[in-house]
Amino acid sequence: MTSADPNQRRQLTTSERDLDVLTEELTGWLATKVDADAPPKVTSLTRPTAGGMSSTTLLFEAEWSENGQPAGGSFVARLAPEDSSFPVFEKYDLATQYAVIDGVAKATDLPLPPLCWLENDETVLGSPFFVMRRVDGRVPEDNPPYVFLGWLFDSTPEERYRLTRNTVEVIAKIHAIENPLGKFPMLDGEGSALRRHFDAQKAWYDWALARDGFRIPLLERAFEHLEATWPAETETVLSWGDARPGNIIFDGHDPVAVLDWEMAALGPRELDIAWTILIHRFFQDIATRFDQPGLPDYMRRSHVEAMYEEFTGHKPVDLDWYLLYAALRHGIVMGRVKRRMIHFGEDTDTADRDDYVMHRPLLEALLDGTYAWD
């Protein structure tokens, strides 16, 4: 979401948990997980201002000694959202996220943050969580959007092209994991992978918006169009889900940590390819709406398609369908976020429910077949 001035960070509610209480609880819990000579110390507990709204992220330092030797380091804790936070997702399965990260780390050479502990007992911090080692670097920020300012905006076209290639290569390596159904059985189910994915989005839309009377005609029109133009089923791979540079930590323009697996699923390759293209166009269209140039040379559809085929030997198929599907999925996100911001007094309501979709013109143009890409 953007404010009247897109260059300003918008303050969004992510959690009501008290940091001092969390520090005390985390310290007591950590003492049960490490073989320390004395109780460990947890310090510098903070919430990153650039974190998302789907879960609570905590950054902290911890130190202890084992057999007289210093131990500890910098850590990240990811907590499932509490009910009072007006969650974006109906269910938040941290155990599955943890298993997916572990499986990807074992099956690829991709850089993933080292996992430390999974805690399913919600009484420890108020909800389940897992802890991993912190990886230093930089991320293209969403708030304020990278199309207006920041290190990616200040990079050269050649550097942004390199970052695009590196991102597409990450996606390609995820899709190259052999036997994804066997390695990630927790993501499998009845019927085709794409049908399950689509039906899950419809169920999410119903829970997030429609069930409470917040029906969005534009999203329902997109569901109907996609159903009527269903693509041929293709190979099933592990889909990263929220596949984009904003979920990668970079050293310079090279990936050093691949993050955020909450939307991981089994499905066609095009799910991730379309998502990373669409999310950039979402931000790029915001820039042009404010009469700013944005980054038209970055994450271009033609570049992403060509790079993916180069890395994998697979040419994306039915990408127009998947781009519309990505816009629909992001529309559900934006609709839920709009409701959430209204709930916390960060935004005001609108009589036109289609305006809950921040990228309404983009989605309308995709439906009408009039959206101009490169």
C-alpha angles and dihedrals in degrees: 000000000000133000127223086275105048091196091067123085112244115224110230129182112246105161143353094211115128111239095214091054091046091052091054093046093045091050092054092047094048090055088065093051104049131056094233129170088223135006110298122243123231115199142166095031109181142158112235111240090218094056123122129247101239094080142001117263121197127190119202146158122230132185135183139141131245118199088344094307121117116248138170132072141174118330143182123213120198115200129192110245118264118238092250091061093074091238123225093220127049092221128026111194108191093170090060091047090051092049092048093050090048092048094049091048090053095044101044143032091238116133109250127169109264109256119230114172141353117208117193095174104102092194092074098069101356096270138029117283145169132215129217136171116274117245118206121224141087136287131202100252127229095197105078093013119249090232089076105041146339139079096311091049089051093048122102121257088251091054092049090049089053091051090050091052092048091051093049090048090054089053091046092053092050090051091049093065106122122233096007092176090057095043095045106032091154087072096050128094146142121324130006119334094239093049091050090048092049094046090049090055091051090051090048091051090050093051097040098044124347100054091060094048098267098122114169112207093200093057092046090050089053092050090052093047093049092048091051093049099041111171127229112274113255138184116315117233136165106279115210088210104205092046109175143108090259087073095052127082110220134203099205099321096326123099117249099166133020111209146184114043097171092115095045114140144149114266149109121319091246093070092075096034093054094042096057091047094046097047092055091048088052089060095037091055089052089056094051090046087061091046091251125135096232114182108308092163093058130091092353116186094235091050094049093048093049094045093050092052090047093052098041109019088236120119111212112247132203089008093158088062092049093047090054089047090051090051090050092049091049088048090060089051092050093045092052092044090051090053090046093052091049088051092055095042093250095119141018130242126255129209093223105075092197086068087069084078104079091197093048095139091051094050093044091051092049090052091049093045092238102110112123114219121180 
